[in-house]
Amino acid sequence: MAMLKFLQVEPDHPNITVHGFRSTFRDWAAEVSHYPREVAESALAHTLTNKVEAAYQRGDLLKKRREMMQEWADFLDGTELVET
């Protein structure tokens, strides 16, 4: 909700949407980062649909999510080097 509120009052970028921002993050996570899919999905607050897998995955992946989000912030800021 914080992102939605920010985008509603951001005059410089009126065409940015929360969904588009989340989609961009997901593309970056899959194509650029080294983090597993589960970490990216958890960062997006997606839940596991497989009940068996959900029963065994009880952690919050907080340390990995924190590291990933810092790399995402660095990427957006232009300070992260991206290998091609």
PDB file of N, CA, C and O in Angstrom, chain B, residues numbered from 101:
ATOM      1  N   MET B 101       0.818  -1.191   0.000  1.00  0.00           N
ATOM      2  CA  MET B 101       0.000   0.000   0.000  1.00  0.00           C
ATOM      3  C   MET B 101       0.866   1.261   0.000  1.00  0.00           C
ATOM      4  O   MET B 101       0.481   2.282  -0.570  1.00  0.00           O
ATOM      5  N   ALA B 102       2.030   1.187   0.638  1.00  0.00           N
ATOM      6  CA  ALA B 102       2.913   2.349   0.666  1.00  0.00           C
ATOM      7  C   ALA B 102       3.351   2.725  -0.740  1.00  0.00           C
ATOM      8  O   ALA B 102       3.421   3.907  -1.076  1.00  0.00           O
ATOM      9  N   MET B 103       3.646   1.727  -1.561  1.00  0.00           N
ATOM     10  CA  MET B 103       4.057   1.999  -2.937  1.00  0.00           C
ATOM     11  C   MET B 103       2.918   2.637  -3.722  1.00  0.00           C
ATOM     12  O   MET B 103       3.148   3.574  -4.486  1.00  0.00           O
ATOM     13  N   LEU B 104       1.712   2.154  -3.550  1.00  0.00           N
ATOM     14  CA  LEU B 104       0.554   2.724  -4.235  1.00  0.00           C
ATOM     15  C   LEU B 104       0.365   4.189  -3.840  1.00  0.00           C
ATOM     16  O   LEU B 104       0.137   5.041  -4.699  1.00  0.00           O
ATOM     17  N   LYS B 105       0.458   4.476  -2.562  1.00  0.00           N
ATOM     18  CA  LYS B 105       0.310   5.860  -2.084  1.00  0.00           C
ATOM     19  C   LYS B 105       1.393   6.745  -2.692  1.00  0.00           C
ATOM     20  O   LYS B 105       1.108   7.860  -3.130  1.00  0.00           O
ATOM     21  N   PHE B 106       2.621   6.260  -2.722  1.00  0.00           N
ATOM     22  CA  PHE B 106       3.724   7.027  -3.297  1.00  0.00           C
ATOM     23  C   PHE B 106       3.467   7.336  -4.764  1.00  0.00           C
ATOM     24  O   PHE B 106       3.634   8.474  -5.203  1.00  0.00           O
ATOM     25  N   LEU B 107       3.062   6.327  -5.518  1.00  0.00           N
ATOM     26  CA  LEU B 107       2.842   6.519  -6.947  1.00  0.00           C
ATOM     27  C   LEU B 107       1.666   7.452  -7.233  1.00  0.00           C
ATOM     28  O   LEU B 107       1.639   8.112  -8.271  1.00  0.00           O
ATOM     29  N   GLN B 108       0.709   7.509  -6.335  1.00  0.00           N
ATOM     30  CA  GLN B 108      -0.434   8.401  -6.535  1.00  0.00           C
ATOM     31  C   GLN B 108      -0.048   9.864  -6.399  1.00  0.00           C
ATOM     32  O   GLN B 108      -0.688  10.733  -6.992  1.00  0.00           O
ATOM     33  N   VAL B 109       0.984  10.144  -5.631  1.00  0.00           N
ATOM     34  CA  VAL B 109       1.394  11.538  -5.428  1.00  0.00           C
ATOM     35  C   VAL B 109       2.676  11.894  -6.171  1.00  0.00           C
ATOM     36  O   VAL B 109       3.156  13.022  -6.052  1.00  0.00           O
ATOM     37  N   GLU B 110       3.240  10.963  -6.932  1.00  0.00           N
ATOM     38  CA  GLU B 110       4.485  11.184  -7.664  1.00  0.00           C
ATOM     39  C   GLU B 110       4.183  11.873  -8.995  1.00  0.00           C
ATOM     40  O   GLU B 110       3.695  11.228  -9.923  1.00  0.00           O
ATOM     41  N   PRO B 111       4.465  13.175  -9.102  1.00  0.00           N
ATOM     42  CA  PRO B 111       4.128  13.896 -10.329  1.00  0.00           C
ATOM     43  C   PRO B 111       5.060  13.607 -11.508  1.00  0.00           C
ATOM     44  O   PRO B 111       4.667  13.807 -12.657  1.00  0.00           O
ATOM     45  N   ASP B 112       6.270  13.147 -11.251  1.00  0.00           N
ATOM     46  CA  ASP B 112       7.251  12.940 -12.322  1.00  0.00           C
ATOM     47  C   ASP B 112       7.009  11.671 -13.131  1.00  0.00           C
ATOM     48  O   ASP B 112       7.501  11.561 -14.254  1.00  0.00           O
ATOM     49  N   HIS B 113       6.270  10.721 -12.592  1.00  0.00           N
ATOM     50  CA  HIS B 113       6.066   9.430 -13.255  1.00  0.00           C
ATOM     51  C   HIS B 113       4.605   9.004 -13.167  1.00  0.00           C
ATOM     52  O   HIS B 113       4.289   8.041 -12.469  1.00  0.00           O
ATOM     53  N   PRO B 114       3.715   9.696 -13.856  1.00  0.00           N
ATOM     54  CA  PRO B 114       2.288   9.382 -13.713  1.00  0.00           C
ATOM     55  C   PRO B 114       1.856   8.053 -14.330  1.00  0.00           C
ATOM     56  O   PRO B 114       0.757   7.580 -14.038  1.00  0.00           O
ATOM     57  N   ASN B 115       2.687   7.437 -15.173  1.00  0.00           N
ATOM     58  CA  ASN B 115       2.273   6.200 -15.848  1.00  0.00           C
ATOM     59  C   ASN B 115       2.821   4.931 -15.191  1.00  0.00           C
ATOM     60  O   ASN B 115       2.618   3.835 -15.713  1.00  0.00           O
ATOM     61  N   ILE B 116       3.497   5.060 -14.079  1.00  0.00           N
ATOM     62  CA  ILE B 116       4.021   3.890 -13.383  1.00  0.00           C
ATOM     63  C   ILE B 116       2.908   3.295 -12.528  1.00  0.00           C
ATOM     64  O   ILE B 116       2.175   4.015 -11.849  1.00  0.00           O
ATOM     65  N   THR B 117       2.793   1.969 -12.573  1.00  0.00           N
ATOM     66  CA  THR B 117       1.779   1.289 -11.767  1.00  0.00           C
ATOM     67  C   THR B 117       2.470   0.333 -10.793  1.00  0.00           C
ATOM     68  O   THR B 117       3.607  -0.084 -11.013  1.00  0.00           O
ATOM     69  N   VAL B 118       1.778   0.003  -9.737  1.00  0.00           N
ATOM     70  CA  VAL B 118       2.325  -0.955  -8.770  1.00  0.00           C
ATOM     71  C   VAL B 118       2.559  -2.295  -9.454  1.00  0.00           C
ATOM     72  O   VAL B 118       3.598  -2.924  -9.255  1.00  0.00           O
ATOM     73  N   HIS B 119       1.598  -2.731 -10.255  1.00  0.00           N
ATOM     74  CA  HIS B 119       1.759  -4.005 -10.947  1.00  0.00           C
ATOM     75  C   HIS B 119       2.972  -3.975 -11.867  1.00  0.00           C
ATOM     76  O   HIS B 119       3.740  -4.937 -11.905  1.00  0.00           O
ATOM     77  N   GLY B 120       3.153  -2.900 -12.597  1.00  0.00           N
ATOM     78  CA  GLY B 120       4.299  -2.786 -13.490  1.00  0.00           C
ATOM     79  C   GLY B 120       5.613  -2.796 -12.730  1.00  0.00           C
ATOM     80  O   GLY B 120       6.591  -3.396 -13.177  1.00  0.00           O
ATOM     81  N   PHE B 121       5.636  -2.135 -11.588  1.00  0.00           N
ATOM     82  CA  PHE B 121       6.846  -2.099 -10.767  1.00  0.00           C
ATOM     83  C   PHE B 121       7.153  -3.495 -10.225  1.00  0.00           C
ATOM     84  O   PHE B 121       8.306  -3.926 -10.229  1.00  0.00           O
ATOM     85  N   ARG B 122       6.120  -4.197  -9.759  1.00  0.00           N
ATOM     86  CA  ARG B 122       6.307  -5.553  -9.244  1.00  0.00           C
ATOM     87  C   ARG B 122       6.749  -6.494 -10.363  1.00  0.00           C
ATOM     88  O   ARG B 122       7.600  -7.359 -10.154  1.00  0.00           O
ATOM     89  N   SER B 123       6.173  -6.322 -11.542  1.00  0.00           N
ATOM     90  CA  SER B 123       6.540  -7.149 -12.693  1.00  0.00           C
ATOM     91  C   SER B 123       7.992  -6.909 -13.098  1.00  0.00           C
ATOM     92  O   SER B 123       8.715  -7.847 -13.432  1.00  0.00           O
ATOM     93  N   THR B 124       8.408  -5.660 -13.066  1.00  0.00           N
ATOM     94  CA  THR B 124       9.797  -5.320 -13.384  1.00  0.00           C
ATOM     95  C   THR B 124      10.742  -5.973 -12.383  1.00  0.00           C
ATOM     96  O   THR B 124      11.787  -6.505 -12.759  1.00  0.00           O
ATOM     97  N   PHE B 125      10.368  -5.928 -11.108  1.00  0.00           N
ATOM     98  CA  PHE B 125      11.183  -6.587 -10.077  1.00  0.00           C
ATOM     99  C   PHE B 125      11.288  -8.086 -10.355  1.00  0.00           C
ATOM    100  O   PHE B 125      12.371  -8.665 -10.258  1.00  0.00           O
ATOM    101  N   ARG B 126      10.170  -8.708 -10.699  1.00  0.00           N
ATOM    102  CA  ARG B 126      10.162 -10.158 -10.922  1.00  0.00           C
ATOM    103  C   ARG B 126      11.040 -10.532 -12.112  1.00  0.00           C
ATOM    104  O   ARG B 126      11.752 -11.536 -12.074  1.00  0.00           O
ATOM    105  N   ASP B 127      10.986  -9.717 -13.174  1.00  0.00           N
ATOM    106  CA  ASP B 127      11.864  -9.949 -14.323  1.00  0.00           C
ATOM    107  C   ASP B 127      13.328  -9.829 -13.922  1.00  0.00           C
ATOM    108  O   ASP B 127      14.150 -10.664 -14.298  1.00  0.00           O
ATOM    109  N   TRP B 128      13.650  -8.791 -13.161  1.00  0.00           N
ATOM    110  CA  TRP B 128      15.030  -8.601 -12.697  1.00  0.00           C
ATOM    111  C   TRP B 128      15.476  -9.792 -11.850  1.00  0.00           C
ATOM    112  O   TRP B 128      16.580 -10.308 -12.025  1.00  0.00           O
ATOM    113  N   ALA B 129      14.618 -10.219 -10.940  1.00  0.00           N
ATOM    114  CA  ALA B 129      14.966 -11.332 -10.056  1.00  0.00           C
ATOM    115  C   ALA B 129      15.265 -12.598 -10.846  1.00  0.00           C
ATOM    116  O   ALA B 129      16.189 -13.342 -10.515  1.00  0.00           O
ATOM    117  N   ALA B 130      14.477 -12.840 -11.894  1.00  0.00           N
ATOM    118  CA  ALA B 130      14.648 -14.054 -12.695  1.00  0.00           C
ATOM    119  C   ALA B 130      15.832 -13.957 -13.652  1.00  0.00           C
ATOM    120  O   ALA B 130      16.545 -14.940 -13.853  1.00  0.00           O
ATOM    121  N   GLU B 131      16.047 -12.794 -14.238  1.00  0.00           N
ATOM    122  CA  GLU B 131      17.021 -12.673 -15.309  1.00  0.00           C
ATOM    123  C   GLU B 131      18.387 -12.151 -14.868  1.00  0.00           C
ATOM    124  O   GLU B 131      19.394 -12.436 -15.517  1.00  0.00           O
ATOM    125  N   VAL B 132      18.434 -11.398 -13.783  1.00  0.00           N
ATOM    126  CA  VAL B 132      19.687 -10.758 -13.384  1.00  0.00           C
ATOM    127  C   VAL B 132      20.218 -11.282 -12.053  1.00  0.00           C
ATOM    128  O   VAL B 132      21.415 -11.536 -11.916  1.00  0.00           O
ATOM    129  N   SER B 133      19.341 -11.441 -11.085  1.00  0.00           N
ATOM    130  CA  SER B 133      19.809 -11.833  -9.749  1.00  0.00           C
ATOM    131  C   SER B 133      20.159 -13.320  -9.695  1.00  0.00           C
ATOM    132  O   SER B 133      19.836 -14.092 -10.598  1.00  0.00           O
ATOM    133  N   HIS B 134      20.815 -13.685  -8.627  1.00  0.00           N
ATOM    134  CA  HIS B 134      21.197 -15.088  -8.408  1.00  0.00           C
ATOM    135  C   HIS B 134      20.301 -15.756  -7.364  1.00  0.00           C
ATOM    136  O   HIS B 134      20.569 -16.881  -6.944  1.00  0.00           O
ATOM    137  N   TYR B 135      19.245 -15.070  -6.948  1.00  0.00           N
ATOM    138  CA  TYR B 135      18.384 -15.601  -5.891  1.00  0.00           C
ATOM    139  C   TYR B 135      17.383 -16.609  -6.439  1.00  0.00           C
ATOM    140  O   TYR B 135      16.885 -16.462  -7.555  1.00  0.00           O
ATOM    141  N   PRO B 136      17.094 -17.633  -5.643  1.00  0.00           N
ATOM    142  CA  PRO B 136      16.112 -18.631  -6.066  1.00  0.00           C
ATOM    143  C   PRO B 136      14.716 -18.017  -6.223  1.00  0.00           C
ATOM    144  O   PRO B 136      14.390 -16.993  -5.622  1.00  0.00           O
ATOM    145  N   ARG B 137      13.926 -18.668  -7.035  1.00  0.00           N
ATOM    146  CA  ARG B 137      12.546 -18.232  -7.298  1.00  0.00           C
ATOM    147  C   ARG B 137      11.765 -18.032  -6.001  1.00  0.00           C
ATOM    148  O   ARG B 137      10.998 -17.077  -5.879  1.00  0.00           O
ATOM    149  N   GLU B 138      11.958 -18.923  -5.040  1.00  0.00           N
ATOM    150  CA  GLU B 138      11.217 -18.862  -3.782  1.00  0.00           C
ATOM    151  C   GLU B 138      11.463 -17.548  -3.043  1.00  0.00           C
ATOM    152  O   GLU B 138      10.553 -17.007  -2.415  1.00  0.00           O
ATOM    153  N   VAL B 139      12.680 -17.042  -3.116  1.00  0.00           N
ATOM    154  CA  VAL B 139      13.003 -15.796  -2.417  1.00  0.00           C
ATOM    155  C   VAL B 139      12.271 -14.629  -3.080  1.00  0.00           C
ATOM    156  O   VAL B 139      11.707 -13.778  -2.393  1.00  0.00           O
ATOM    157  N   ALA B 140      12.278 -14.591  -4.399  1.00  0.00           N
ATOM    158  CA  ALA B 140      11.583 -13.524  -5.116  1.00  0.00           C
ATOM    159  C   ALA B 140      10.083 -13.581  -4.868  1.00  0.00           C
ATOM    160  O   ALA B 140       9.449 -12.549  -4.646  1.00  0.00           O
ATOM    161  N   GLU B 141       9.523 -14.758  -4.902  1.00  0.00           N
ATOM    162  CA  GLU B 141       8.096 -14.902  -4.667  1.00  0.00           C
ATOM    163  C   GLU B 141       7.726 -14.479  -3.249  1.00  0.00           C
ATOM    164  O   GLU B 141       6.683 -13.864  -3.029  1.00  0.00           O
ATOM    165  N   SER B 142       8.578 -14.809  -2.302  1.00  0.00           N
ATOM    166  CA  SER B 142       8.333 -14.409  -0.920  1.00  0.00           C
ATOM    167  C   SER B 142       8.421 -12.896  -0.775  1.00  0.00           C
ATOM    168  O   SER B 142       7.642 -12.297  -0.032  1.00  0.00           O
ATOM    169  N   ALA B 143       9.360 -12.276  -1.475  1.00  0.00           N
ATOM    170  CA  ALA B 143       9.493 -10.818  -1.428  1.00  0.00           C
ATOM    171  C   ALA B 143       8.250 -10.134  -1.983  1.00  0.00           C
ATOM    172  O   ALA B 143       7.904  -9.032  -1.559  1.00  0.00           O
ATOM    173  N   LEU B 144       7.591 -10.774  -2.915  1.00  0.00           N
ATOM    174  CA  LEU B 144       6.352 -10.229  -3.481  1.00  0.00           C
ATOM    175  C   LEU B 144       5.127 -10.612  -2.659  1.00  0.00           C
ATOM    176  O   LEU B 144       4.000 -10.292  -3.036  1.00  0.00           O
ATOM    177  N   ALA B 145       5.343 -11.289  -1.547  1.00  0.00           N
ATOM    178  CA  ALA B 145       4.279 -11.738  -0.644  1.00  0.00           C
ATOM    179  C   ALA B 145       3.364 -12.752  -1.312  1.00  0.00           C
ATOM    180  O   ALA B 145       2.185 -12.844  -0.970  1.00  0.00           O
ATOM    181  N   HIS B 146       3.900 -13.519  -2.267  1.00  0.00           N
ATOM    182  CA  HIS B 146       3.132 -14.597  -2.878  1.00  0.00           C
ATOM    183  C   HIS B 146       3.198 -15.812  -1.969  1.00  0.00           C
ATOM    184  O   HIS B 146       4.238 -16.087  -1.370  1.00  0.00           O
ATOM    185  N   THR B 147       2.110 -16.529  -1.864  1.00  0.00           N
ATOM    186  CA  THR B 147       2.064 -17.719  -1.019  1.00  0.00           C
ATOM    187  C   THR B 147       2.231 -18.962  -1.879  1.00  0.00           C
ATOM    188  O   THR B 147       1.948 -18.955  -3.077  1.00  0.00           O
ATOM    189  N   LEU B 148       2.690 -20.016  -1.247  1.00  0.00           N
ATOM    190  CA  LEU B 148       2.840 -21.294  -1.939  1.00  0.00           C
ATOM    191  C   LEU B 148       1.463 -21.916  -2.128  1.00  0.00           C
ATOM    192  O   LEU B 148       0.674 -22.006  -1.187  1.00  0.00           O
ATOM    193  N   THR B 149       1.187 -22.337  -3.339  1.00  0.00           N
ATOM    194  CA  THR B 149      -0.111 -22.967  -3.599  1.00  0.00           C
ATOM    195  C   THR B 149      -0.081 -24.461  -3.315  1.00  0.00           C
ATOM    196  O   THR B 149      -1.122 -25.069  -3.066  1.00  0.00           O
ATOM    197  N   ASN B 150       1.105 -25.055  -3.352  1.00  0.00           N
ATOM    198  CA  ASN B 150       1.254 -26.467  -3.051  1.00  0.00           C
ATOM    199  C   ASN B 150       1.216 -26.629  -1.532  1.00  0.00           C
ATOM    200  O   ASN B 150       2.127 -26.177  -0.838  1.00  0.00           O
ATOM    201  N   LYS B 151       0.182 -27.264  -1.019  1.00  0.00           N
ATOM    202  CA  LYS B 151      -0.008 -27.373   0.436  1.00  0.00           C
ATOM    203  C   LYS B 151       1.092 -28.166   1.120  1.00  0.00           C
ATOM    204  O   LYS B 151       1.471 -27.860   2.250  1.00  0.00           O
ATOM    205  N   VAL B 152       1.604 -29.180   0.443  1.00  0.00           N
ATOM    206  CA  VAL B 152       2.682 -29.979   1.031  1.00  0.00           C
ATOM    207  C   VAL B 152       3.949 -29.130   1.144  1.00  0.00           C
ATOM    208  O   VAL B 152       4.594 -29.098   2.192  1.00  0.00           O
ATOM    209  N   GLU B 153       4.290 -28.456   0.070  1.00  0.00           N
ATOM    210  CA  GLU B 153       5.477 -27.595   0.089  1.00  0.00           C
ATOM    211  C   GLU B 153       5.318 -26.494   1.135  1.00  0.00           C
ATOM    212  O   GLU B 153       6.264 -26.192   1.862  1.00  0.00           O
ATOM    213  N   ALA B 154       4.141 -25.897   1.216  1.00  0.00           N
ATOM    214  CA  ALA B 154       3.881 -24.841   2.194  1.00  0.00           C
ATOM    215  C   ALA B 154       4.024 -25.361   3.626  1.00  0.00           C
ATOM    216  O   ALA B 154       4.470 -24.628   4.509  1.00  0.00           O
ATOM    217  N   ALA B 155       3.650 -26.610   3.857  1.00  0.00           N
ATOM    218  CA  ALA B 155       3.758 -27.189   5.195  1.00  0.00           C
ATOM    219  C   ALA B 155       5.208 -27.326   5.644  1.00  0.00           C
ATOM    220  O   ALA B 155       5.499 -27.231   6.837  1.00  0.00           O
ATOM    221  N   TYR B 156       6.115 -27.547   4.706  1.00  0.00           N
ATOM    222  CA  TYR B 156       7.524 -27.721   5.041  1.00  0.00           C
ATOM    223  C   TYR B 156       8.317 -26.419   4.977  1.00  0.00           C
ATOM    224  O   TYR B 156       9.356 -26.300   5.626  1.00  0.00           O
ATOM    225  N   GLN B 157       7.848 -25.449   4.210  1.00  0.00           N
ATOM    226  CA  GLN B 157       8.536 -24.167   4.098  1.00  0.00           C
ATOM    227  C   GLN B 157       7.950 -23.204   5.124  1.00  0.00           C
ATOM    228  O   GLN B 157       7.000 -22.475   4.841  1.00  0.00           O
ATOM    229  N   ARG B 158       8.530 -23.214   6.313  1.00  0.00           N
ATOM    230  CA  ARG B 158       7.979 -22.399   7.393  1.00  0.00           C
ATOM    231  C   ARG B 158       8.777 -21.137   7.664  1.00  0.00           C
ATOM    232  O   ARG B 158       8.313 -20.253   8.384  1.00  0.00           O
ATOM    233  N   GLY B 159       9.967 -21.043   7.098  1.00  0.00           N
ATOM    234  CA  GLY B 159      10.801 -19.866   7.323  1.00  0.00           C
ATOM    235  C   GLY B 159      10.301 -18.666   6.532  1.00  0.00           C
ATOM    236  O   GLY B 159       9.433 -18.785   5.667  1.00  0.00           O
ATOM    237  N   ASP B 160      10.869 -17.508   6.849  1.00  0.00           N
ATOM    238  CA  ASP B 160      10.453 -16.292   6.158  1.00  0.00           C
ATOM    239  C   ASP B 160      11.487 -15.797   5.148  1.00  0.00           C
ATOM    240  O   ASP B 160      11.245 -14.818   4.442  1.00  0.00           O
ATOM    241  N   LEU B 161      12.640 -16.470   5.075  1.00  0.00           N
ATOM    242  CA  LEU B 161      13.700 -16.106   4.132  1.00  0.00           C
ATOM    243  C   LEU B 161      14.131 -14.648   4.287  1.00  0.00           C
ATOM    244  O   LEU B 161      14.599 -14.029   3.331  1.00  0.00           O
ATOM    245  N   LEU B 162      13.972 -14.110   5.485  1.00  0.00           N
ATOM    246  CA  LEU B 162      14.183 -12.686   5.711  1.00  0.00           C
ATOM    247  C   LEU B 162      15.591 -12.221   5.342  1.00  0.00           C
ATOM    248  O   LEU B 162      15.739 -11.195   4.678  1.00  0.00           O
ATOM    249  N   LYS B 163      16.618 -12.946   5.755  1.00  0.00           N
ATOM    250  CA  LYS B 163      17.992 -12.527   5.448  1.00  0.00           C
ATOM    251  C   LYS B 163      18.234 -12.491   3.941  1.00  0.00           C
ATOM    252  O   LYS B 163      18.810 -11.533   3.425  1.00  0.00           O
ATOM    253  N   LYS B 164      17.802 -13.520   3.247  1.00  0.00           N
ATOM    254  CA  LYS B 164      17.979 -13.563   1.792  1.00  0.00           C
ATOM    255  C   LYS B 164      17.133 -12.496   1.108  1.00  0.00           C
ATOM    256  O   LYS B 164      17.579 -11.881   0.140  1.00  0.00           O
ATOM    257  N   ARG B 165      15.909 -12.270   1.605  1.00  0.00           N
ATOM    258  CA  ARG B 165      15.050 -11.239   1.020  1.00  0.00           C
ATOM    259  C   ARG B 165      15.661  -9.856   1.222  1.00  0.00           C
ATOM    260  O   ARG B 165      15.614  -9.015   0.325  1.00  0.00           O
ATOM    261  N   ARG B 166      16.233  -9.623   2.402  1.00  0.00           N
ATOM    262  CA  ARG B 166      16.854  -8.333   2.692  1.00  0.00           C
ATOM    263  C   ARG B 166      18.024  -8.085   1.745  1.00  0.00           C
ATOM    264  O   ARG B 166      18.167  -6.992   1.197  1.00  0.00           O
ATOM    265  N   GLU B 167      18.861  -9.109   1.556  1.00  0.00           N
ATOM    266  CA  GLU B 167      20.003  -8.978   0.647  1.00  0.00           C
ATOM    267  C   GLU B 167      19.527  -8.736  -0.786  1.00  0.00           C
ATOM    268  O   GLU B 167      20.074  -7.889  -1.492  1.00  0.00           O
ATOM    269  N   MET B 168      18.512  -9.481  -1.209  1.00  0.00           N
ATOM    270  CA  MET B 168      17.992  -9.330  -2.560  1.00  0.00           C
ATOM    271  C   MET B 168      17.416  -7.932  -2.772  1.00  0.00           C
ATOM    272  O   MET B 168      17.658  -7.314  -3.808  1.00  0.00           O
ATOM    273  N   MET B 169      16.662  -7.433  -1.803  1.00  0.00           N
ATOM    274  CA  MET B 169      16.058  -6.123  -1.957  1.00  0.00           C
ATOM    275  C   MET B 169      17.113  -5.022  -1.975  1.00  0.00           C
ATOM    276  O   MET B 169      16.919  -3.995  -2.625  1.00  0.00           O
ATOM    277  N   GLN B 170      18.234  -5.222  -1.264  1.00  0.00           N
ATOM    278  CA  GLN B 170      19.315  -4.241  -1.332  1.00  0.00           C
ATOM    279  C   GLN B 170      19.951  -4.250  -2.720  1.00  0.00           C
ATOM    280  O   GLN B 170      20.283  -3.195  -3.260  1.00  0.00           O
ATOM    281  N   GLU B 171      20.122  -5.444  -3.297  1.00  0.00           N
ATOM    282  CA  GLU B 171      20.656  -5.534  -4.658  1.00  0.00           C
ATOM    283  C   GLU B 171      19.692  -4.913  -5.660  1.00  0.00           C
ATOM    284  O   GLU B 171      20.126  -4.280  -6.623  1.00  0.00           O
ATOM    285  N   TRP B 172      18.396  -5.085  -5.449  1.00  0.00           N
ATOM    286  CA  TRP B 172      17.382  -4.476  -6.314  1.00  0.00           C
ATOM    287  C   TRP B 172      17.466  -2.949  -6.211  1.00  0.00           C
ATOM    288  O   TRP B 172      17.410  -2.246  -7.220  1.00  0.00           O
ATOM    289  N   ALA B 173      17.602  -2.448  -4.981  1.00  0.00           N
ATOM    290  CA  ALA B 173      17.726  -1.000  -4.779  1.00  0.00           C
ATOM    291  C   ALA B 173      18.983  -0.469  -5.466  1.00  0.00           C
ATOM    292  O   ALA B 173      18.954   0.587  -6.097  1.00  0.00           O
ATOM    293  N   ASP B 174      20.078  -1.202  -5.339  1.00  0.00           N
ATOM    294  CA  ASP B 174      21.330  -0.800  -5.992  1.00  0.00           C
ATOM    295  C   ASP B 174      21.170  -0.806  -7.508  1.00  0.00           C
ATOM    296  O   ASP B 174      21.685   0.077  -8.195  1.00  0.00           O
ATOM    297  N   PHE B 175      20.467  -1.786  -8.021  1.00  0.00           N
ATOM    298  CA  PHE B 175      20.213  -1.876  -9.469  1.00  0.00           C
ATOM    299  C   PHE B 175      19.404  -0.667  -9.927  1.00  0.00           C
ATOM    300  O   PHE B 175      19.727  -0.052 -10.943  1.00  0.00           O
ATOM    301  N   LEU B 176      18.365  -0.328  -9.191  1.00  0.00           N
ATOM    302  CA  LEU B 176      17.539   0.825  -9.555  1.00  0.00           C
ATOM    303  C   LEU B 176      18.315   2.125  -9.464  1.00  0.00           C
ATOM    304  O   LEU B 176      18.106   3.050 -10.250  1.00  0.00           O
ATOM    305  N   ASP B 177      19.213   2.179  -8.491  1.00  0.00           N
ATOM    306  CA  ASP B 177      20.018   3.370  -8.267  1.00  0.00           C
ATOM    307  C   ASP B 177      21.158   3.488  -9.278  1.00  0.00           C
ATOM    308  O   ASP B 177      21.779   4.542  -9.415  1.00  0.00           O
ATOM    309  N   GLY B 178      21.420   2.382  -9.986  1.00  0.00           N
ATOM    310  CA  GLY B 178      22.506   2.376 -10.962  1.00  0.00           C
ATOM    311  C   GLY B 178      23.868   2.103 -10.367  1.00  0.00           C
ATOM    312  O   GLY B 178      24.885   2.290 -11.035  1.00  0.00           O
ATOM    313  N   THR B 179      23.903   1.656  -9.099  1.00  0.00           N
ATOM    314  CA  THR B 179      25.187   1.397  -8.460  1.00  0.00           C
ATOM    315  C   THR B 179      25.606  -0.060  -8.540  1.00  0.00           C
ATOM    316  O   THR B 179      26.752  -0.392  -8.238  1.00  0.00           O
ATOM    317  N   GLU B 180      24.688  -0.938  -8.946  1.00  0.00           N
ATOM    318  CA  GLU B 180      25.028  -2.354  -9.072  1.00  0.00           C
ATOM    319  C   GLU B 180      25.567  -2.620 -10.475  1.00  0.00           C
ATOM    320  O   GLU B 180      24.981  -2.194 -11.470  1.00  0.00           O
ATOM    321  N   LEU B 181      26.677  -3.321 -10.538  1.00  0.00           N
ATOM    322  CA  LEU B 181      27.214  -3.700 -11.836  1.00  0.00           C
ATOM    323  C   LEU B 181      26.487  -4.936 -12.337  1.00  0.00           C
ATOM    324  O   LEU B 181      26.325  -5.908 -11.598  1.00  0.00           O
ATOM    325  N   VAL B 182      26.062  -4.903 -13.553  1.00  0.00           N
ATOM    326  CA  VAL B 182      25.336  -6.028 -14.141  1.00  0.00           C
ATOM    327  C   VAL B 182      26.228  -6.653 -15.200  1.00  0.00           C
ATOM    328  O   VAL B 182      26.665  -5.981 -16.134  1.00  0.00           O
ATOM    329  N   GLU B 183      26.496  -7.944 -15.046  1.00  0.00           N
ATOM    330  CA  GLU B 183      27.289  -8.653 -16.040  1.00  0.00           C
ATOM    331  C   GLU B 183      26.404  -9.070 -17.194  1.00  0.00           C
ATOM    332  O   GLU B 183      25.274  -9.513 -16.989  1.00  0.00           O
ATOM    333  N   THR B 184      26.915  -8.929 -18.407  1.00  0.00           N
ATOM    334  CA  THR B 184      26.135  -9.339 -19.574  1.00  0.00           C
ATOM    335  C   THR B 184      26.747 -10.537 -20.229  1.00  0.00           C
ATOM    336  O   THR B 184      26.225 -11.026 -21.231  1.00  0.00           O
TER     337      THR B 184
END
